[in-house]
């Protein structure tokens, strides 16, 4: 699964805003854009959509900006990614949309690899739905071993 820039930037912005949630002070969009290295115009579009979807609330005025609409522990990474990216399914035949797989692929009944994609999707959904912004903030950065 390849994640779009919209999803990457949206999740990074949400984490940056969540970091300041304890201060009860709104975060200005230019601050997030600068700290996260995100083009401000693109971030403005993403944050506007996140606000309309109920993930963020905006505060007007000189000291205005954005705040989480609810505690970071109540916002799952899975819900954010579904909103920003769409379906989390790696293949159309294992769509989350409750569509009959036969309508999406004519090989469903004979496909030996569909079970692989089902397992991938189930693991991905389980991992992302059980991970909140609070969990992300409490995690230490992970270093991958050299290959």
C-alpha positions, 0 to 999 in steps of 0.5 A: 500500500502506498500512502498519498502525500495528502495522507502523510501530511494530514497525519503529520499535521494531526500529530503536530497539533496533538502534541500541543493539545495539553496547552489548550492553545490553538496551533497556527497553520504556518507554524505546523507547515514550517515545523513539518516541512509541508507546503502551506497551501496544501496543508490549508486544504487538508486541515480545512477538510479535517475540520469539516470532518470533525477531527479539528476545530478552528479558533479565530483571532490573533491567537487563533489556529487549530486544535483537536476536536476531541482527546488524542486518545479518541482519534484512531489513525485508522479513522484518519487514514480512511478519511484522508486516503479512502479504503484501506484495502490493498486490492479491490476484491477485499474492499471495505465497502461491503460490495460483493467481491464477485462484482469487483473481480471475475476471478474471486472464486478461483483466485488463490491469492485473495486470502493473502490480500484479506490477511494483509487488509485485516492486519492493517485495519487492526493495527491502524484502528487500534493506534490512536494519536496519543499512542503515536505521541508516546512512541519513540521513533523507530530505527530500521535495521540496515538491509 
